[in-house]
Amino acid sequence: MYDFYYPAILSSLALLVYYFTLFKAGMARVRFDVPAPSHDGPEDYVRHVRAHQNTLEHLVLFLPGLWLFAFAVDPIWAAAIGVLWPVGRLWYALGYYQSPDKRRLGLYLSMPPIYIFVLGSIVGFAIKLLN
């Protein structure tokens, strides 16, 4: 049971990274004086919004994938692999705030855990069914 604390802590960290991008997008709205509900504004503002939105899009895949993998394969392995996601997403956002080209390394770092979780969960649960 205590092994599942690791994916739980990682889930909390992932949510904090998401909240960071939400906060930064909100602060950019104020700084660039973009009235709600518009998302039209200077490129610097749009990059903040895109970093936030893209993190949300990936979070929807990451969290269920993390937990499915934790149950299908192993919670420790899920947390060990998954730690790349919040690090990568933070790197992605911080890079994107500077320039679109600087987001790539963070994106490439955060994508493999999602693929591993989805495919690993399918294989893990199929093996459990066969046994």
C-alpha positions as CSV (number, residue, x, y, z in Angstrom):
1,M,0.0,0.0,0.0
2,Y,2.8,2.5,0.9
3,D,4.2,2.0,-2.6
4,F,1.2,3.9,-4.0
5,Y,2.3,7.0,-2.0
6,Y,4.9,7.6,-4.7
7,P,2.5,8.0,-7.6
8,A,0.3,10.0,-5.3
9,I,3.1,12.4,-4.5
10,L,4.0,12.6,-8.2
11,S,0.4,13.3,-9.0
12,S,0.4,16.2,-6.6
13,L,3.7,17.5,-8.2
14,A,2.1,17.3,-11.6
15,L,-0.9,19.3,-10.5
16,L,1.4,21.9,-9.0
17,V,3.3,22.2,-12.3
18,Y,-0.1,22.6,-14.0
19,Y,-1.1,25.3,-11.5
20,F,2.2,27.1,-12.1
21,T,1.3,27.4,-15.8
22,L,-2.2,28.5,-15.0
23,F,-0.8,31.2,-12.7
24,K,1.7,32.4,-15.2
25,A,-1.0,32.6,-17.9
26,G,-3.2,34.6,-15.6
27,M,-0.3,36.9,-14.7
28,A,0.5,37.4,-18.4
29,R,-3.2,38.4,-19.0
30,V,-2.7,41.1,-16.4
31,R,0.7,42.2,-17.6
32,F,-0.3,42.4,-21.3
33,D,-3.7,43.8,-20.5
34,V,-5.7,41.1,-22.3
35,P,-9.3,41.3,-21.2
36,A,-11.2,38.1,-20.6
37,P,-12.4,36.0,-22.4
38,S,-10.1,37.0,-25.2
39,H,-6.9,35.1,-25.9
40,D,-5.8,37.5,-28.6
41,G,-2.7,39.5,-27.6
42,P,1.0,39.9,-28.1
43,E,3.0,36.8,-28.9
44,D,4.6,36.8,-25.4
45,Y,1.1,36.5,-23.9
46,V,0.0,33.8,-26.4
47,R,3.1,31.7,-25.5
48,H,2.0,31.8,-21.8
49,V,-1.5,30.7,-22.7
50,R,-0.3,27.9,-25.0
51,A,2.2,26.6,-22.4
52,H,-0.7,26.4,-20.0
53,Q,-3.2,24.8,-22.4
54,N,-0.7,22.3,-23.7
55,T,0.2,21.3,-20.2
56,L,-3.5,20.7,-19.5
57,E,-3.8,18.6,-22.7
58,H,-0.9,16.4,-21.6
59,L,-2.0,16.2,-18.0
60,V,-5.2,14.5,-19.1
61,L,-3.1,11.7,-20.5
62,F,-0.4,11.7,-17.8
63,L,-2.5,11.3,-14.7
64,P,-4.7,8.4,-15.7
65,G,-1.7,6.8,-17.5
66,L,0.4,7.0,-14.3
67,W,-2.3,5.4,-12.2
68,L,-3.2,2.7,-14.7
69,F,0.5,1.8,-15.0
70,A,0.9,1.8,-11.2
71,F,-1.9,-0.8,-10.9
72,A,-1.0,-2.8,-14.0
73,V,2.7,-2.9,-13.6
74,D,4.2,-1.4,-10.4
75,P,3.7,1.9,-8.5
76,I,7.4,2.4,-7.8
77,W,8.2,2.1,-11.5
78,A,5.3,4.4,-12.4
79,A,6.7,7.1,-10.1
80,A,10.3,6.6,-11.3
81,I,9.3,6.9,-15.0
82,G,6.7,9.5,-14.3
83,V,9.0,11.9,-12.6
84,L,10.2,13.0,-16.1
85,W,6.8,14.5,-16.8
86,P,6.7,17.4,-14.3
87,V,10.3,18.1,-14.9
88,G,9.8,18.1,-18.6
89,R,6.6,20.1,-18.5
90,L,8.2,22.8,-16.3
91,W,11.2,22.9,-18.6
92,Y,8.8,23.2,-21.5
93,A,6.9,26.1,-20.0
94,L,9.9,28.0,-18.9
95,G,11.4,27.6,-22.4
96,Y,8.2,28.5,-24.2
97,Y,7.9,31.7,-22.2
98,Q,11.2,32.8,-23.8
99,S,10.8,31.4,-27.3
100,P,8.8,28.7,-29.2
101,D,12.1,27.0,-30.1
102,K,13.1,26.7,-26.5
103,R,10.1,24.5,-25.6
104,R,11.2,21.4,-27.5
105,L,13.6,19.7,-25.1
106,G,11.0,19.9,-22.3
107,L,8.3,18.5,-24.6
108,Y,10.6,15.6,-25.7
109,L,11.4,14.8,-22.0
110,S,7.7,14.8,-21.0
111,M,6.3,12.7,-23.8
112,P,7.9,9.2,-23.2
113,P,6.3,8.6,-19.8
114,I,2.9,9.0,-21.4
115,Y,3.6,6.5,-24.1
116,I,5.2,4.1,-21.7
117,F,2.2,4.3,-19.3
118,V,-0.4,3.8,-22.0
119,L,1.3,0.9,-23.7
120,G,2.7,-0.6,-20.5
121,S,-0.8,-0.6,-18.9
122,I,-2.3,-2.4,-21.8
123,V,0.4,-5.1,-21.7
124,G,0.4,-5.2,-17.9
125,F,-3.4,-5.7,-17.7
126,A,-3.4,-8.2,-20.6
127,I,-0.7,-10.3,-18.8
128,K,-2.8,-10.2,-15.6
129,L,-5.8,-11.4,-17.5
130,L,-3.9,-14.2,-19.1
131,N,-2.6,-15.4,-15.7
